[in-house]
Amino acid sequence: MSLSPHHAPPRPRARSHRFRAASTPLLAVALMAGTAGAAAPPAAAASPSAPPVAVPPAPGDTGRQRYATLDRLARDLVEAGAPGVVVRVADGRGRPVEIVRQAPWAARDRRLAATDEFRMGSNTKTLMAALVLLLEAEGALSLSDPVERWLPGEVPGGASITLRMLLDHTSGLYDYTRDPALIPSILGKDDRRWTSRDLLALGVRHAPLFPPGTRWSYSNTDYAAVGAVLERVTGASLAELVRDRIARPLGLEHTYFATDGRWRGRHAHGYEPDAAHMPDAVPEEFRDVAGARRGTHVDVSANDPGWGGAAGAVVSTARDWARFTSALLSGELLPAAQMTELRRTVPMDPERPQGPGAGPGIETGDTPCGTVWAHDGGMTGYSSLNAADRAGSRSAVVLVPTEFRFEFAADPELTAAHEALVTAAVCAMHGRPVPGAAPAQAGAAPAPETASVPGSAASSPAGAGQEG
C-alpha cells in the first residue's frame, strides 16, 4: 500500500507505495526517485519543501491532443493485460476529463465506470495524516508528542518516536505487512478482523530497522500506530473519524473506512490471476488468491481489506479523492500552521537530499512536467495513484483493478504501460504534453467528449453518463 521501493523479500504493503516491493509509478516515473527504500537521511533534515517547478505551456499543444494521448495510453495498458483503468485529470482550466477502458472479459463480468468505488490502499495514509493534523490544530495532540504518551508500553522505544516520525516514515519500525502471519488475510483466506493494535503488535514484534529519526523507510506499521493513537485520543473509531471529520464536511458520498468486505455503492471489481496463470515472479506464498473464478482470473472484490487498517482500508472514488486532495492542499481543510507541517518533508534518498521528499501521508517531487504532491496505493486487486499540484487546483487519478503483477514487478510490459500512463496523466494535469511522446494520431482514439461505448473504453468529460 505504498509509494516506495522496499528491501528484502517482497511483501505486500497496504499502501501507496502499493504493497509493492519494486519502485512504484510515482517514484519510478513521476518522482523519478530510484530510492532504495530502507535508506534515507536524518529526520532532522526535515524542512519546508522547495518552491514548485514552473513549466511554461508548450507552443501548439492542445488539451484535445493531451487527452487523446491519455486515451491511447489507457488502451495500451488494457492491451498489456490490465483488466481495466479509470483515469481522471483536472488541469484547473475546465471540466475534468475521465477516461475508462476495460478488457472485454472484465466488461462481461462487470462494467467499469468512472464513478465506481475503489479500494484506495495506502492513499488511506494521506487521510489519516489529515486527521492527525486536524487534531493538532484543535490542541488535542502535537506532532512532537512521543508515541509513548498515547500508547504506553505498546511500542518499544516509543519514548524516542514522535508522531511526526510515524507520519513521515522515519520511525524505524518494521513493516507489519512483511510478517508471514498476514499472508492469509492478504490472499483473502482469513476473515480475521484486525484492529489497529493487532497490526501494530505484528510490526513491533520484529526488531526496528534503525534508531528513530535517523533514516527514512516506508512502513505500514507507522500508520497502524497512527490509527491506534487516533482512536485513543478521540475515543472514536476510524470509521467514525473518516465519516465525521472528512467525508461529511467535504461532501464525499462514496468515501469511507471499510469495516468488512462489503461495499456501500456501485464498485469496481478487482482481479488477480489465478494460481495457474500467476506470473512466475510472484512468490509462491502469494500465488493462490481467494475469490470467484473469472476465466484465468479471480474476482477479489468481496475480500476483506481489514488487514490494511489505518494504512490502507479506505474506499473512495476518483472524483471523491480529487475533491479531498483539493481541500487538503488548498488549505480548505487545515489551518495555516498545519499546512506548513503538511509541506515539511524529509528526503527519501540520502544521495538526493533535494530530490523526492516525504511528509505526513504525502510525498512530493519534480517531474518532467512540474512538481507533484502525491501518494499511491495497492491492495489485493486494486492499484491507485493520486497526484496534485502544490495548491490542489490540478489533480490526476489513475485506478487499475489489479495489483500483484505491479507489486512484485512480475510483468514488465504491464508496468511500463502503467508508468507511461501515469506520466501522461501528471503532464496533462500540468497542461503539458508528455516529453518525447509521439502525438496521438488523428482518429486513433475517441475525443474526450465521446460517450462511453459498451465493452471497452470511453473517454468523457466528468459528469458524462456511462452505462452501469
Summary of the structure (lengths in Angstrom):
residues: 468
radius of gyration: 20.2
end to end distance: 28.4
largest distance: 64.2
contacts: 1887
relative contact order: 0.24
helix: 34%
strand: 17%
